[in-house]
Amino acid sequence: MRLMTAIALRIGDILNAKGMTQLELAERSGISQNTITNVLNQNYNGMNTRVLYCICETLEITLHDFFNDPLFDEKHLEY
């Protein structure tokens, strides 16, 4: 699995668990809805730590908690 796929799936899982929409995430994080949609659709090749940090902060999780998931097991990731 590509790293961007794992990131998109993880964000989607957390959004679902928190009952939050993409629009709510965009509004609360200050990241454009277009960027959020592109990240979740894996069309955002310019993924950077600032965007991911803002998403995690808005979802009230740490970067450690975000990446501490089986989706990011190195055995399954392609870079």
C-alpha positions in Angstrom: 0.0 0.0 0.0 1.2 3.5 -0.8 2.0 5.8 2.1 -0.6 8.3 0.8 -3.2 5.6 0.7 -2.5 4.7 4.3 -2.7 8.4 5.3 -6.0 8.9 3.5 -7.5 5.7 5.1 -6.3 6.7 8.5 -7.8 10.2 8.3 -11.0 8.8 7.0 -11.2 6.2 9.8 -10.6 9.0 12.4 -13.2 11.2 10.8 -15.8 8.4 10.9 -14.9 7.5 14.5 -15.4 11.2 15.6 -18.5 11.7 13.5 -16.9 14.6 11.6 -17.3 15.5 8.0 -14.6 16.6 5.6 -16.2 20.1 5.6 -16.0 20.3 9.4 -12.4 19.2 9.3 -11.7 21.9 6.8 -13.5 24.6 8.7 -11.9 23.7 12.0 -8.4 23.2 10.7 -8.2 26.2 8.4 -7.2 23.9 5.6 -9.2 24.3 2.4 -11.9 21.8 1.7 -10.3 21.2 -1.7 -7.0 20.2 0.0 -8.8 17.9 2.5 -10.7 16.3 -0.4 -7.5 15.9 -2.4 -5.7 14.3 0.5 -8.6 11.8 1.1 -8.8 11.1 -2.6 -5.0 10.6 -2.7 -4.6 13.4 -5.3 -2.4 15.5 -3.1 1.2 14.8 -4.0 2.4 17.8 -2.0 1.5 16.3 1.4 3.6 18.0 4.0 4.0 17.9 7.7 2.2 21.2 8.3 -1.0 19.9 6.7 -0.8 16.6 8.5 0.0 18.3 11.8 -3.0 20.7 11.4 -5.3 17.7 10.6 -4.1 15.8 13.6 -4.4 18.8 15.9 -7.9 19.4 14.7 -8.8 15.7 15.2 -7.3 16.0 18.7 -4.7 13.3 18.2 -0.9 13.4 18.2 1.3 12.5 15.2 2.4 9.5 17.2 -1.1 8.3 17.7 -1.9 9.0 14.0 1.0 6.8 12.8 0.7 4.2 15.6 -1.7 2.1 13.5 -1.3 -1.2 11.6 -1.9 0.8 8.4 1.7 2.1 8.8 3.4 -1.3 9.3 6.5 -1.0 7.2 5.9 -4.5 5.8 2.9 -3.3 4.0 4.0 0.2 2.8 5.4 1.3 -0.5 7.2 4.6 -0.8 
